[in-house]
Structures are given as structure tokens and as C-alpha cells.
Amino acid sequence: MSWRRALATREVEAVALATLPVVHAGLAQEVLQAGKHVFVEKPLALEIDDARRTIALARSANRILMVGHLL
């Protein structure tokens, strides 16, 4: 099953993203739009506007957006 298809299932409540930073914001937004909580490995985004859009989307969807940070 593809990960996008998995987003459509009720069994998936949250997604952890650990991939190339250039796609973090876009994938996080896609996950949030699917109504899931999301954990994003740092950085959340490479551009501040992308980070702000992602945060606003999480707030409007009432979903948890968590960014990993070690050290």
C-alpha cells in the first residue's frame, strides 16, 4: 500500500516524516490536509513562509504538528 493511500485510512492517526528537508513542509501539509497528526524531523521547512503555512494549516485543522529536535 502506498503511503498516500494509507493516509486515507482511519487506522493511520499520525505520520512521522524523516526525509530530505526540501520536501518536509510539502509532505507535512499533505499529511495535515488528510486530517492526520504529523511529526517532522528537523527542519520543518527551508523557507520561513513554508513553515508558517504548515503551522497555520495544523492550527486550522486542529492537528498536532511536532518538529524533532536533538541537541
N, C-alpha and C positions, 0 to 999 in steps of 0.2 A: 504494500500500500504506500502511495506517495505521501509525503508529509503534508501537502496541501489537502489531500483527500482526508487525512487524519484530522485536520483542523475542523472538518465538518461533522465529526462525530462527537457525541455527548460525553464519551468516555475520556476524551482529552480535555483536561481542565486548564492546563498550563503548558508552556513550552519554554525550554532553555535554549538560547541561541549562543553558540560558540563557533563562529565562522570568521571570514575575513571582515575586518572592520568597515570596509567600504559598503557592505550590504547590511550592516546591523540595523540602522534606522528603518530602512525599507522593509526588511523582514519583520521587525518588531511591529511596525504599523500594520502589516498584513495580519499578523497574529492577533493584534488588538481588535482589528476590524472583524475578525472571526469570533470575537467575544471571549477570547482566552486571556489568562494572565500570562505575563512573559518575564523571564529572567534573561538579561542580555549581558554577555561578558563585555567588559570594558574595551573600548569606549562605546558609549551609547550611539554616538554619531561622530562624523568627521567635521560636520558643519553645525554651528550653533542653531541655525534655523531648522535643521532636520531634527535636532534634539528637542527643540521647543515644540515642534509639530507632534512628535512622538509623545511627549509629556501631556500635551493638550488632548490628544486622542485617548490616552489612558484615563485621564480625568473624566472626559465626556462619556466614556464607555464604562466608567466605574470599575476599572480593572486595575490590578496591581502591576506596576512596572518596576522591576528591580534591576539595578545595574551591579554587576560583580565588581568588587574592588579588593585587591590584595595589596598589602603594604601601605 
